[in-house]
Amino acid sequence: MRDSRMTNLLMKHFLSGLALFACCAVSAENQNGSDFINILDATQQIDLYIEEGLKTEGLERNEPVSDEFFVRRVYLDVVGRIPTYDELTEFMKSKSEDRRSELIDSLLSSEGYVSHHYNYWADVLRVKSRGRRTIMASYQDWIKESLRENQPYDEFVREMITSEGYVWDDPAVGYYLRDAGMPLDNMSNTAQVFLGTRMQCAQCHDHPFDKWTQKEYYHMAAYTFGLQAQLPYGKIPLSRDFQAIQRGLTQKKIKEGMDPKEARKLTQPPPSQRRVLRDLVTPMTAQAAEVKRDLKLPDDYQYKNARPKQKMSPKTPFGEEAIVGKKDDPREVYANWLTSTENPRFSKVIANRLWKKTMGIGLIEPVDNFTDDTVASNPKLMEFLKELIVAYDFDQKQYLRTLLNTRTYQSAVSVESPEPDETYHFQGPILRRMTAEQLWDSMLTLAVVDLDERVGVEPGMLKARQGEASMAKQVERVENLDTAQAYGMVRRLADLETRFIDYEKDYRQLLQKATTEKERKELRKQFNKARSQKSKAMELFLAKMNGEDTSAMEQAMNDLRSKGMANSMSMGAGYGDVSGSLSEKAKEMKRDPRWRGMSAGMVRASEIVSPAPAGHFLRQFGQSDREIIENSHDDASITQALRLLNGETLYWLTRQNSALNIAVQNASNSSSRMDTVFQSFFSRLPTSREQELMGAQLQQKTKGERARGYRQLLTSLMNTQEFRFIQ
């Protein structure tokens, strides 16, 4: 199928590129000896369209980029970090005529590709490790696994749109749970991300600057409105059973002659029981499920084409109709329409997105604001790319491989970025600053040997994964109970909850009276321990009721009590707070001599909880807060400069076991050591002027002076524009 699509596509574009090819392309004799194969090559076809556009504007391509600049650029663009010294020298020593293509293939097959492109999609999809009353580590892992397996893009999107259930059972449902309680906003995000269409304004009124009406918006939202993400407590069967029990008790009192109002008051469960029930069923609310509900126009709908509160049936706003039959799942119908090869916006948007990711600017800008009047900077090329990704069956790696092998990509960058209203004709990629994730990962590449092997150890993500596993286990245990067992458990745990409620009141009073941050911090610590212990008590109770062996759990609790880790409630400190403990893998990495003394947080950005905590390096350098689609930025600031001058990075690089230090120590003399430093930072050798300026720093008489000069050299290099930009 793919070969057939490729042949048809390239034959279609053969005539449009033939004349231009004759005067500007490399001859077939120098390639594979076949004119036909060369003309049909998608990479060359892209370059032909670019060349055609440049000639029309009287422009020329930028010069071909040197190997030194190419290797650094392609590492940053494909795996999101600079190459290590060894990776650079291995490439430079290669005698293969196809070494650039071979490197591209190798990088696209690496874990670094997964890491870097996960960061991209986490920004686009606003991925958060924690949602409303849920944890979504499985969703993050699913995105990574989709990239690792090179899942076709249309299948990736379809899986999200048709998902439902718990995130640990169907991880793609994290897409809906991310917008829990906001189904209309979720539809807006779907249209913007996958169709490049901003329909948000039409949620409240007819779009003032585009053709979309409020009625059309509601028609489209009706496809997915039946899926409720984050169920209310009252929708959980166990909660409904408890309500039925309470109604039965009330009716019994009324039949005995009690006043209905008094009966309801008397049989109302105490706050302690209600809170126990809430804690018991909260993990069960963390799912997306189909519910019977109709989407209706707002009460204040003001247009004549419909009436307020009118029921909206699913209907597409453009393209082919996607009719929902009586036996059809509306979301299945919608997903098929959305990802169809006959839906031109779907294929055009992803083709343009990945073009921008590779070249620095889209053929259409913004990438998510297409209108009927939108014209690409190179219409023929845009049409070709749209058809190309369909011909590749939405294979993102193959598409990227094509772009990365073009002469356009392998040209020198254009230093001056085009203005928002200026058309760029792609003399080469545009000069870009590293993203926060690229800068962080590049710093760590200089600091950590075998960085890509450090996975699954970051404390925030450990906590998230273990928290999600605890939720899944609790759901399993609760679902195994019948209503009578659950009701008895709630009543038995009510006493513990009553003591916690009393403790909570005391805690809040003490917190208000605290005069220093140290006091408040200690109070919060004790409160969290008490809350953890309460949760562990319920976990232990549930495990016993499920017939599990709880001896290890009880022993862990007793061990902590025996160590005096008890709070004012005499509830203990929480037996270990498993979510904060290191996994066996993390312990092994901590003992690994390659990483001795390195914190568990020294991992790639994709391994850190999403978004990174406030104040983290990533957030200071522009990582998205995951609230708005593609909300990251690469703006410079004084805070960033101060962080690089006075932060943790210099300490990382000067450690005895840092990757950079090991490479420098293997150099034979001060000159080769300087070469190693510059190649590690910039993938190039120092100029004669740089040798003159910096050489003296490494040739001081005393060891202390040489060490100080070395630190000054590293500080200078990491603060250069050359290091922070992708050339």
N, C-alpha and C positions, 0 to 999 in steps of 0.2 A: 504493500500500500504506500509506504513512505517513498520508495524508489520511484513508483509511478507518479506520485504527486510531485516529486522533485523534477522528474523529466518533463512533465507537462508544464510546470512553472517556468523552468529555465528555457524551454522552447518558446514559451509565450513571450519571454523578454529577449529572445535571441536577436530579432530584427532591430529592436530599439537600441541595442548596444553594439551591433555589428560594425557600423561605420566608425564609431568612436574607438572601438577595440583595435581596429586596423592601424590607427595612428598612435595609440598611446599604450597598448598592452604589451607585455612580454611575449615574445614569439612562442608559438607552440613548440618549435624545434628545441628551445631551451628548457622546456618543461617535460612533457611526457610523449612528445611526438604526435600529438593529435589535436588539431584545431578544434574539433568537435568537443572534446573533453574540456579544453581550456575555456571555450565560450560558455559551456554549461556550468562552469564552476561558480557556485554562489558567491564565494568570496570575491572573485574577480568582477562579478556582475555588480556587486555593491560599489566597488571602486570605480567602475565605469559610470555609474549614476552620479557619484560624487564628482568625478572628473568633468562630466557633462555640465553639472551645475556650476563648477568653478570656472569653466571656460565661458559660460554665459555671462558671468559676473566679471570677467577679466581678471580672475584670481589664479594663483598657483598653489599647489600643495606645499605644505611645509616639508622641510628636508626629512629624509628617513632618520629615525631615531637610532642612536648607537646602541650596541649591545648592553653597555652599562646602564643606560637609562631604561632600555626596554625591560631588562630583567627585574629592576626595582619596581617599575610601573606594573608589570603583569602580576607580580607577587601581591602587590597592594590591591589590584583590581580583582584578582581571582580568589586569593586566600586571605586578604585583609591585613597583611603585615609585610614588613620588609623581609628580604631573604637573609638567612644567616650567612656568616662569612663562608662556611663550608658549602652552602647551597650556591652562593655566588661563584666561588672558585670552580666548583664542579661544572657549572654552566659555561664559564669562560674557557675552560680547558677542553670542552667538547669540540671535536673536529667534524661533527655531523653537519651537513649542509642544511638539514631540517631541524636544527637544534631548537629553534624558536617554537616551531609547531610541536615538537616533542615535549618541550617544557610546558606549553599550554595544555597538552593532553594530560601530562602528569599532574599538574595543579588542579585541573578539573576533576581528577579522580581522587583527590586527597581529602583528608578530614578538614583541612584548612578551608576548602571550598564550602563545606557544610557549615562551618563556624561563621564564615564571613557572610554568606548569603542568608543564614538564619538571622543575623543582625539586621540585614536589609528588610526581611519580611516581618521581623518583630516591630520595626518602626512603622511599616506600612499597615500592619494589622493591629497595631497598638497592643501588643502582647504584654500581659501582666502575669507575674507568677501567682498573685493572689487576686481573687475577685470577691464579689459580695458573698460572704458566708461560704466561700469555696477556695480551693487551691488548684492551680492549673499547670503544675509541672508536667503532667502527661501531655498537655497541649503543646508545650514547648518542645518536648522530646519528639512528638509526632511530626512537627514541622521539620526538625532536624533529620528525622528518619526519612521523610518524604524527599528531602534534598539528597540524602545519602543514596537512596535507591533510585534517584533521578525519576521520580514519579512524574508523568506528564502533567503539565500545568492545568489542563482542563479537568483531569481526574482529581488533582489536588483541590481545586475550587469546588468541584461537584461534591466531593466528600465532605467539605465543610457545610455546604448548603443543605445536604440531606441528612446530616448527623442529628442524633438525639440520644438522651440517656445521661448517664454519669460520665464525667470526663475520664475516669480511669478505665471505663469500659469502651467508650468511643471518644478518643482524645480530640478528634476534630470538632466536637461539640463545644470546645473552648471558644470557638468563633462566636457562638451565640451567648455563652455564659459571660463573655467579655462585655456584652451590652445587656446584661440581665435587667429586666424591668423596663427596657427601652426598645421595644420591637420596631417602632417607626424609625428611630435613629439607626438601628442596625440595618434597615433597608437602605437608608441614605448612604451609609458607609459601604454597603455592598455595591451600589450603583457607582459610587465615586472610585472605589478601588478597582473593580473589575470591568466597569464599563466606561470609566473616564468621564462620568456624567454627574454633575453636581445638581442634585434635585432637592437639597435640604430646604431651600426657600419655599418649595411647593408643599412642604409639610403643613405650613400655616396659611398660605395664600398662593395664588397663581404666581409663578416665577416672574419677577419684574424684568429680568434681562435675558430670559430664554423662553422657549415655547411651552415648557411644562406647566400643566395646570394642577391645582390641588386635587382635583378629581382623579387625574391620571396617576398622581403619586399614591393615592389611597388604593386605586385598582392594583398597582404593582405591589404595594405592601401587603395586600390580601393573600398573596401566595404563601408568605411565611408567618402571618400573624397567628395562625393556629398553634404554632410552637411557642410554648411559654418557657422561657429560660428563668430559672430560679423560682421554684414553686412556692407558693405561700404555705404557711404551716397548715392552714385549713384544708389544703389539697392532699396532704399526706394521709394515707389510709389509717395509720395508727392514731393520728390526731382526731380524725372523724370518729373512730371507735371510742376514744376517750370522751368526746362530746356526747356520743350516744349514751355512754354510761352515766354521765352527769345528768342528762335529760331524764334517764330512767329513775335515778335517785330522786330527782325533783318531783317527777310525776308520782312516785310512791308516797312522798310526804304530802302532796296535794290530796291524794286519795285518802290519806289518813285524816284529812280535815284541816291541814295547815293552810294558811293564807299563801297564795302563789308567790307573792313578793317575798314573804318570809322563807318559804321553801327554797326559792332560788338562792337567797342569801345564805341559808344554812348549809345547802349542799354545794355551794361554790367552793372549789378546791382552794386551799391556801396558796399564797405566793410561792412557797417553797416547792409544792408539787408542780405548779405551773412551770417553774424554772427548770425543774428536773426534766419534765416532759420536753421543754424547749431544747435543752441540751441533748436529749436523746434523739430527737428527730431532726435537728438542724442539718446534719450531714445529708439527710434524705431530701432536703430541699435543694441541694446543690446539683440539680439535674435539669435538663430541658426535655419537656414532654408535650405531646400533642394534647390539647384540651379543646373542648367544644366552646368556641367563642367566635363571634362574628365581628369583623371590622366595620365600623360605621363612621360616616362623616361626622365632624364635630357639631356640637350643638349650635355653634354660631356660624355655620357654613353660609356664605353670603352670595354664592353665584347661582345663576338661573338654570344651569345645566344639571342640577340635582337639588335635593332638599336636605336640610339638616337631619342628622341621625339616619340617613339612608344607608342600607346595607351595601357594602362594596364587594363585588365579585372579582376574582383574579383576572387581570387583563394586562397585557404588555403595552408599554407606551410607544414602542417602535419595533420595526422588524416584523418577522413572521408572528402570527398569532400563536399563543400557547394556551390552548383550550384545555380546561380541566374537566374530564369526564366524571361521571358519578362514582366510578371505582378508582379514580386516579388519586394519587397523593399530590396535592398542590405543590409541595416543595420539590418533588421529583420532576414534575412538569416544568417548574421554574428553572431548576438546575440544568435540565436538558436544553431549554431555550437559551439560558445565559451562556453556556459553554459551547454552544453549537458552532461548527465551522461556518455556518451560514449567518452567524451574528457578527457582522464586520467590526463592531466596536470592541468586542471581547478580544479578538486576535490582534487588532490594531493597538489596543492599549498595552498589552503585554509586550508586543514587539517594540513599541516606543519606549516603554519603561526600561527594558533591558538595553536598548540602544543608549538611553541616557546614562544608565549605570556604567556602561562601558566607555562612552565618549564624553561624558560630563554634562551634556545638554541634550534634550530631546529634539527630534524632528518636529514634534508638536509640543509647545509649552503653553500653560502647565500641562503635565502629563495626565492630569485627572480632571480636565475641564474642557472636554470636547463639546462642540456645538455643531449644528448643521452647516455653519459657515466656516468651520475650522479648516484651514489649509496648511499642510505641512510645509516646512522650509524646502523640502525636496519631494514633491508629490509622487513622482515616479518611484523613488526609492522607498517611500513609505508604503506604497502599494505593494512593492516587491517584498518588503520585509513582512508585511501582514500575511502575504501568501506563503512566504518562506516558513514562518513558524507553524503554519497549518500543515505545510508539506512535511515538516519535521515531526508531525503529530505532537506538537507542543512540547518537544524535547528541549528544555531550557539549556542544557549543557551543549547540545549540538548547535543550537542557535548562537550561544556565546562563543563557542569554538570558531564559528564562521566569522563573527565580528572581530574577534581577537587576532585572526590571521589576515585581516585586511591590511592593505597598504595604508588605508586611512587611519586605523588604530596605531599602526607602527610608524606613524609620522611624529615629528616633534610637536609639542603642544603649542597652542596659540596662547600667548601670555595674557593678552587683553581679552577678558570675557565680554561677550556681547551684551549690550543694554537690553532691558526687557522688551522693547519694541523693535529691536534690531534683528535681522535675519542672519543666522550664522550658516556658513556653507561648508564647514568641516574641512578646512585646510589640514586639520589634525584634531586630536582631542583638545579640550580646553584645560588650562591649568586649574587644578583643584587643590584645596586644602584637604588633608586627611580628615576623615570623620573622627569623632571621639573614640570609637571602637578601633579604628585603624591605628591611631596614635598610641592608645593603651597597649594594643597587641604588639605594636612595633617596639615600644619601650621594653615590653616583657621579652620579646625576641632577643634583644641585646642582653637581657638579664638572666633568662632561664634556659637552661639546656633542655632540648626536646620538649618545648613548650606544648606542642599539640597532644602530648601524652598525658598532660595534667587535666584530667576530666573527672567529674564526680566528687570533688573535694571541697568546693566553695561552701562555707557554712550556711549562707542564706538559702542556696538551692538544696543543700542536704536537709535543712529544716523543712523546706517546702515539700520535697519528695516524701519525707517521712511523715509529715503532717497529712499529706494526701493519702498515703497508705493507711494511716490511722483512721481517716474518715471512711475509706473503703471497707476496712475491717469492721468498723462500728456499724455501718449500714448492713453488712452481711449478718452480723450478730443480731441486730434488732429485727431484721426480716425473718430470722429463724424463730423468733418468739411469737407465741400467740398473744391475743389481747389480754387474757387473764394474767399471764406471766409478766407482761410489760406493766400492767396496772399495779401488780404487787410490787414490782421493782421500784416504780415511781414512789409508792407509799413508803417503802423501806428506806429509800435514799432521801426522803423529805427532811428527816432529822439532820442529816449532814448538811443539806442545803440551808436549813434554818440557821445553823451555826455559821455557815459562810455568809449569809445575809447580814447577821449581826456583826460579824468581823468586817464585812464590807462597809457598814455604816461607820464603825470605829476608824477604819482606814481612811475614809474620806474626811472625817473630822481631823484626824492627825495630819493628813496631807495639807489641809487648809492652814493648820497652825504651824507647819514647818517653816522655818525661817531661812534655811539654806538649801541650795540645790543638792548638796550631799545628803542631807536628811531626806529630801523628797525622793532621790534616787534609791536610797536604801528602803524606804517605805514601798516604793513601786516594786522593788526586787522581792520583798517579802510577800507582797500581795500576789505577784505572779506565781510565786512558789505555792501559795495557798490555793490559787485557782488551778494550778497544774495538779496538785494533789487531789483536789475534788474530781478532776477529770479522770485521774488514774483510778480513783475509787470506783467510779462508774464503769470504767473499762474492766476492772477486776471482777465486778459484780456481773457484768455482761458475759465475760468469759466463763465464769462459773455456771451461769444459767445455760450456756451453750455446751456444757459438759467438757470444757477444756481443762487441761492440766495447768493450774495457776500457781504451782509451787515456786517457779522461778520469779514470777511477778511479785508474789508475797515476800519472797526472800529479799528481792531488791528493795522493796519498801521497808522491810525491817532493818536492812543494813543501813539505810540512810537515817532511820530513826535512832539506831544505836550510835551513830556518829554525831548525834546531837543536832541534826539538821531539822529542827522542829520550829514551828512558828507559834505565835501567840494563840492560835486556835487548837494547838496540840494535834494538828493534822499532818505533821511532817512537812518536808520541803518539796515533796514531789519526788517520786522515786526515780531520779536520774534524768527526768525530762528528756526522753529518748530523742526528741527532735533536735536537741542541741548536741548530742553525742556524735563523735566521729564514726563514720562507717569503717568497716575493715579495710576497704580500699583506700580511704583517706589516711588511715593509720599506716598502711604500707608505704604510701607516698611520702608521709612525714619521715619515715625511717630511711628512705632512699637517699644514698650519699650524693646523688646528683643535685638534690634539692634541700640538702641539710640547712636548717635555719631559715628556710623560706616560709612565709605565712601561707595559709591555705587559700587566702584571697588572691594570691599571685597566679591567676589563671586567665585564660582568654575571656574577652567580654561576653562571649556567647555562653560562658559557664557561670556567669554571675546572675544573681536574682534580677528579674526584670520588672520595672526599671531599677537601676542601681540606686542604693540609698542616697539621700540628699547629702551633699558634701563629698561624695565619692569623686575620684578623678574623672570618671566617665561623664558624670552630670556637669561638672565644672567645664568640661570641654565640649558640651553641646549634645549629649545623649538625650533623646526624647524622654519626656515624662510619661509617654504612652497614653496621653489624653486625646490628642488630635492626630489624624492621619499624617504620617511623615512630618513629625514635629521636631525632629532633630535640627541642629544648625551647626555651622562651622565658623561662626563669628569669633574673632579674637577678642581678648579682654585682658585687663590688668591682672585679674585673679589667676588667669592661666599662666601668665608670665611669672608671677610670684610662685605658683605651684611648681613650675619647672626649675626655678632658681633655688627654691628652699624646700621642696617636697621630698618624697621618698625615692624618686627615680635615680638620683645620683648615688644614694646609698646602695640601691640595687645593683647598679653597674659596677661599682667598685668592690663588691663582695668578692672574696677569694674564688668562689665557685660560680661566679656569673659567666654566662656564655662569652661575653666580650672579653673578660679578664683571662679566661682560658685561652682564647684565640690569640690575645696579645702576648701572653706568656710563651706561647709556642713560636713566636717570631724570634729571629736570630739576633737582631740588633735594633737600635733606636729608629733607624730609617724604616725598616720593615714593620716595626711596631706601629709607626705612624700610618703606614700604608694599610695595615690591618684595621686600625681605628676608622679611617676614612672609608674604606670599603665596607665596613660593617654598618656605618651610618648612611652612606650615600651610594654605595655600590660602585664607587670610582676611586681612583688614586688622587692624592692631594696634588694641587698645582704647585709650581715652584714658589709662588708667592706664599701659599699656605705653609709650605715646608719652611720657608724663611720665618714666617710669623710664629708658627707653632713648634718648630723643631727644637728651639732652645728650651722649651718647657720640659722636654723629655731628656735633656742632656745636662741637667743640673748636677752639681758636684756631689751633694749629699742625697741619701735615700729619701729623707723627709722632703727636701725641695723637689725631687723628681715626682714624688707622690702628690705633692701639692700642685705641681705643674700639670700632672696627668688629670687631676680632678678639674682643674681650670679648663683644660682642653675639652673634656667631656661635657662640662657645663656649657661651654661655648657652642659646641656642635649640636647639642639637643635643643638649643634655643635659636638655631638658625632657621630662616625661612625655607632653605633648601631641604632640611630634614622634614619639615611639617607639610611640605607640598608634594603632590604627585606630578612629576614632570614627564 
